[in-house]
C-alpha cells in the first residue's frame, strides 16, 4: 500500500515595494507557462517576525515545501531539478 504524497508547494517570501520580488514572481509565472509548477503562494516576510529574522536580508526567497531553493534571483535549473521536471 502506498501513501499519497501531498502536492508540493512553492512560496515566495516578499516585501512591499521590492523590485527583485516582482521580477522573481514574473519569472516563476513565465516558467510555469512551460512546466507544470506547483501552486505559488506569496508571503510578506515582514509580517512574520521569525521569517523576517531568518530571511529578512535575502528577500525574495523561493521555498519549496518550506525549504529554500534560491534567493534574490530565480534559479530555474535548481527548481526544475528539485521538482524532477
C-alpha positions as CSV (number, residue, x, y, z in Angstrom):
1,X,0.0,0.0,0.0
2,X,1.4,3.4,-0.9
3,X,0.8,6.6,0.9
4,X,-0.3,9.5,-1.3
5,X,2.0,12.5,-1.0
6,X,0.6,15.9,-0.7
7,X,1.3,18.2,-3.7
8,X,4.4,20.3,-3.5
9,X,4.0,24.0,-2.5
10,X,6.1,26.9,-3.7
11,X,6.2,30.0,-1.5
12,X,7.9,33.3,-2.4
13,X,8.8,35.4,0.6
14,X,8.4,39.0,-0.5
15,X,8.1,42.5,0.9
16,X,6.3,45.7,-0.2
17,X,8.0,47.7,-2.9
18,X,10.5,45.0,-3.7
19,X,11.5,45.1,-7.4
20,X,13.5,41.8,-7.1
21,X,10.4,40.2,-5.6
22,X,8.3,41.3,-8.6
23,X,10.9,40.0,-11.0
24,X,11.2,36.6,-9.3
25,X,7.4,36.2,-9.3
26,X,7.2,37.2,-13.0
27,X,10.0,34.7,-13.9
28,X,8.1,32.0,-12.0
29,X,5.0,32.7,-13.9
30,X,6.9,32.5,-17.2
31,X,8.5,29.2,-16.2
32,X,5.0,28.0,-15.2
33,X,4.0,28.5,-18.8
34,X,6.5,25.9,-19.9
35,X,6.4,23.4,-16.9
36,X,3.7,22.2,-14.6
37,X,4.8,24.0,-11.4
38,X,3.1,23.6,-8.1
39,X,0.9,26.4,-6.8
40,X,2.7,29.5,-5.7
41,X,1.9,31.4,-2.5
42,X,3.2,34.8,-1.6
43,X,4.1,35.7,2.0
44,X,5.2,39.1,3.3
45,X,8.4,38.4,5.2
46,X,7.8,41.5,7.3
47,X,4.5,40.2,8.6
48,X,6.2,37.3,10.4
49,X,9.0,38.1,13.0
50,X,10.6,34.6,12.6
51,X,10.6,34.8,8.8
52,X,12.0,38.4,9.0
53,X,14.7,37.3,11.3
54,X,15.7,34.3,9.2
55,X,15.3,35.7,5.7
56,X,14.9,39.5,6.0
57,X,18.1,40.4,4.2
58,X,17.7,37.7,1.5
59,X,14.3,38.6,0.1
60,X,13.0,37.5,-2.2
61,X,13.3,33.8,-1.2
62,X,11.7,30.9,-3.1
63,X,10.8,28.0,-0.8
64,X,9.8,24.5,-1.9
65,X,7.8,22.9,0.8
66,X,9.4,25.3,3.3
67,X,12.9,24.6,2.2
68,X,14.9,27.5,0.5
69,X,15.6,26.9,-3.2
70,X,17.1,30.3,-4.1
71,X,17.1,33.9,-3.1
72,X,17.3,37.3,-5.0
73,X,17.1,35.6,-8.4
74,X,15.2,32.6,-9.7
75,X,17.4,29.6,-10.1
76,X,15.1,27.8,-12.6
77,X,17.6,24.9,-13.2
78,X,17.7,24.1,-9.4
79,X,13.9,24.4,-9.1
80,X,13.3,22.1,-12.0
81,X,15.9,19.7,-10.7
82,X,14.2,19.6,-7.2
83,X,10.8,19.1,-8.8
84,X,12.2,16.4,-11.1
85,X,10.8,18.1,-14.3
